[in-house]
Amino acid sequence: MSGVVVGYDGSDHAKAALQTAVDLGKRLQTEVIVAFGFEENPVGGEALDYWAALREHGQGLLETAIKDAKAAGIEAESVLVEEAPAKALSELARERQAEMIVIGSAGERPLVGALVGSVAQKLLHLADVPVLVVRAS
């Protein structure tokens, strides 16, 4: 096994997850794989502009996260995955034979969580490796 996968979207909770993943990477002496997952819709027209902007936004977030991780003294790489976030993280962890997945969570309001579920909830059911859910302090 190698690496710690961390989901990153630039939110305060994702920043806390990145910091936790960096700390774990140091302790485990392994790299951190920072991932941004998004589901692309195949519809054409203006939607293509939206998806292109989302892809560009995700790439910018990953560049910032990688700089932060490397500044903390850890080997890190970024991966942009065109897949729903929970599925993206679980598949990436499986492909890379990661030791674990770290993800931030704001905690959904009960009704929203019951109706659509959070990425963290979905990931707990999809992942083949341990999942650490981190909240911002």
N, C-alpha and C positions, 0 to 999 in steps of 0.2 A: 504494500500500500504506500501511496505517496500523496502528500498534499492535503491542504485544507481548502475546501471550496467555500467561498463567501458570496452571498447575493448582495449586490450593491445597486442602490438607486439614488444615492445622494442625500437621502433623508437623514435626520438625526439618528434614527434607529439603525439605519444602514452604516452610518459612521461608527456607532457603538459596536456593531457586529464586526466591522473591519478591524477595529482596535482589538477586539477579543480574538479574532482570527490571527492577527499579527502576533499577539502574545502567545497563542497556542502554537503557531508556526515556530516561534523561537524555542519554546519548551520542547517541542517534538522534533526540532531540527529538520523542518520540512518547509517546502514552499507554500505560498498562499496563492490560490487561483481565484481572482476576483471576476465575478460574472454578472452581466446585465442581460436578463432574459426578457424578451417581448414577443408577443404573438403578432405576426404579420397577417393581415387580411388580404386575400388575393384580389379584392375588388379594385378596379382600375380608376382612372380619373383623378379627382382631387385627393382621394384616399392614398394614392401612391405618394403624393407630396407629404402627407402626414407621416406615413411610414418611413420615408426617407429622412424626415426631420427627427423622428423618434430614434432612428438608427444613429444619426449624427449626435443627438443629445446623449445617447447611451455611450457612444465612443468617447465623448468628452468627459463624462462622469468617470469612466474607467481610467482614462489617462490621469485624472486627478487622484483617484484611489491608488493607482500604482505608484505615483510619486510619493504619496503619504506612506505607503507600505515600505518602499525602498528607503525612504528617509529614516524609518524606524529600524533599518538594518536587516530587513528580511528579503529573501528572494521571492519575487512575485511576478505573475503574468496576468494579463487580462483576456477575457473571452466574451465576445458578444454572441449571444445565442438567439436565433430567431425562432423562439418557441415560448409558450406560456411559461412564466417564471418558475413555478413549482416543477413543472416537467423539465424545463431547461436545467435547473440545478440538480435534479435527481439523475438525469441522463449524463450530465457532465461529470458528476461524482462517480458514476458507474464507469464511464469511459476512462477516466483518469485513475481509477482505483483509489479514490480519495479516502482518507481516514475518517473524515466527517464533513458535515455541512454546517456552516454558521449563517444564521439569518437574523435580521432585525425584525421586530414586530411592534407596531404601535398598539395592538390590541383592538380588534373590531368591537363596535357596539354590539350587544347581544343579538339584536334583530338582524343587522347586516351580516354578522358572522354566521348566523343560522341559515340565512338565505343564500349567500354566495360563498361563504368561507373565506379564510385568509390564505395567503401564500404559505404561511407557516403551517396552518392546519392541513392544507393539501400535501405539503412536503412531508409531513409526518407519516402520511399514508403511502407516499410514492417511493421514498428513499430507502435504499438498501444499507445505508450507513447511519450512524448516530447523527441526530440533528440537534444543534444547540440554538435555542431561540433567545435572543438578547434584546432587552429593552433599554432605551436611552435613559440615563439617570437625570 
